[in-house]
């Protein structure tokens, strides 16, 4: 948890640095890299849980029911739920990939702790040693969540296709200007969640005054 928070903090700080001579489009992609690192931490947690749970299935151990332990775990769930909701709300508000990844990390902790409480209570009531089986199921969910976050952060780094709604919105806006008869080859590059760079070819009538065309295109660009 500490590692993912540190990575998120450093990633956001680096991403907020202004553009410079070497990086004219800013440093926003640092946030994608930080989110990718957090996703690997989530996958690592899932793999570790899977390994430990598999060992528990092969070598089941008695689980001691302890009310104090249950209370501490329940308290940690409340804290983690608050962290998850806070990070998710903030991530959606500022469109931050790394904050959404941190929220998913907290959600994974909540699920793991809930499974611990459930297996402890069931073991205390029935004597069944099912914590290994519950752990296997939970670990798969955590691994899938980590892979999903990695996929979401890799796509903008690799260069994903333009969202169809955004493509239509941009082209319709440009073609609504007088003197523009068509558009093609719209390309949008993402340089972080808050910075996108777009280029597009516009078609004008062959008898238009070039100064008027240039003025119209400058207006559209602004």
Secondary structure as GFF3:
##gff-version 3
##sequence-region A 1 222
A	DSSP	alpha_helix	2	15	.	.	.	ID=ss1
A	DSSP	alpha_helix	30	58	.	.	.	ID=ss2
A	DSSP	alpha_helix	67	94	.	.	.	ID=ss3
A	DSSP	alpha_helix	97	126	.	.	.	ID=ss4
A	DSSP	alpha_helix	131	158	.	.	.	ID=ss5
A	DSSP	alpha_helix	164	175	.	.	.	ID=ss6
A	DSSP	beta_strand	182	190	.	.	.	ID=ss7
A	DSSP	beta_strand	196	203	.	.	.	ID=ss8
A	DSSP	alpha_helix	210	221	.	.	.	ID=ss9
###
